[in-house]
């Protein structure tokens, strides 16, 4: 099975976090966001990482 097909089986939209390298978003043809998108990471002054993942996903 191809990687593309594996991602499509996750649902209409899939978001992959890549740590300091940013994130990748993928939408199937059934999604309003069709195709793949790469978002570069950027530097921040980290104070506390509590809830960082929750904050990322709520921004979707």
C-alpha angles and dihedrals in degrees: 000000000000123000089242091056092047090053092047089055089060091069141274092305128030127184122195122193116214101186113230089359092068127234143297125221124196129186128187122223088266090061127085085232104060120186134017128300130191120209116195120227121239137200122263134173101251116215100167131352095204107128094003093132091046089052091051094051094045088057091062 
